[in-house]
């Protein structure tokens, strides 16, 4: 039973850390627009949404 509870706590903790990192990343991107386009997780490749870094059909939107 304790293994089950530890596993649930670890999965929840990893998910919360991931959400926290994503929020920090988005905040940093908002505060530093001079660094160029940042990857947008909602649009497939992301790098292509900024118009740089992709060649040919490497991104599918």
C-alpha positions as CSV (number, residue, x, y, z in Angstrom):
1,X,0.0,0.0,0.0
2,X,2.8,2.4,0.8
3,X,4.4,1.8,-2.6
4,X,1.1,2.8,-4.2
5,X,0.8,6.0,-2.3
6,X,4.5,6.9,-2.9
7,X,4.0,6.3,-6.7
8,X,0.9,8.5,-6.7
9,X,2.8,11.3,-4.8
10,X,5.7,11.0,-7.2
11,X,3.5,11.3,-10.3
12,X,1.7,14.3,-8.9
13,X,4.9,15.9,-7.9
14,X,6.5,15.4,-11.3
15,X,3.4,16.8,-13.0
16,X,3.3,19.9,-10.7
17,X,7.1,20.5,-11.3
18,X,6.4,20.3,-15.0
19,X,3.6,22.9,-14.8
20,X,5.8,25.1,-12.7
21,X,8.7,25.0,-15.2
22,X,6.3,25.8,-18.0
23,X,5.0,28.8,-16.2
24,X,8.5,30.0,-15.5
25,X,9.4,29.5,-19.1
26,X,6.4,31.5,-20.3
27,X,7.1,34.3,-17.8
28,X,10.7,34.5,-18.9
29,X,9.7,34.6,-22.6
30,X,7.2,37.4,-21.8
31,X,9.8,39.5,-20.0
32,X,12.6,39.0,-22.6
33,X,11.1,39.6,-26.0
34,X,14.4,40.8,-27.3
35,X,15.7,37.2,-27.3
36,X,13.6,36.3,-30.2
37,X,10.7,34.0,-30.8
38,X,10.2,31.3,-28.2
39,X,8.8,27.8,-28.8
40,X,5.1,27.7,-28.6
41,X,3.9,24.4,-27.3
42,X,0.4,24.8,-28.7
43,X,1.6,24.9,-32.4
44,X,3.3,21.7,-33.3
45,X,7.0,22.4,-34.1
46,X,7.1,25.8,-32.5
47,X,10.3,27.0,-34.0
48,X,8.6,27.3,-37.3
49,X,5.9,29.6,-35.9
50,X,8.6,32.2,-35.5
51,X,9.7,31.8,-39.1
52,X,13.2,30.5,-38.4
53,X,15.0,27.2,-38.0
54,X,12.9,25.0,-40.3
55,X,13.5,23.8,-43.8
56,X,11.1,22.3,-46.2
57,X,8.3,20.2,-44.7
58,X,9.9,19.6,-41.3
59,X,6.9,21.1,-39.5
60,X,3.3,20.1,-39.8
61,X,0.7,22.6,-38.5
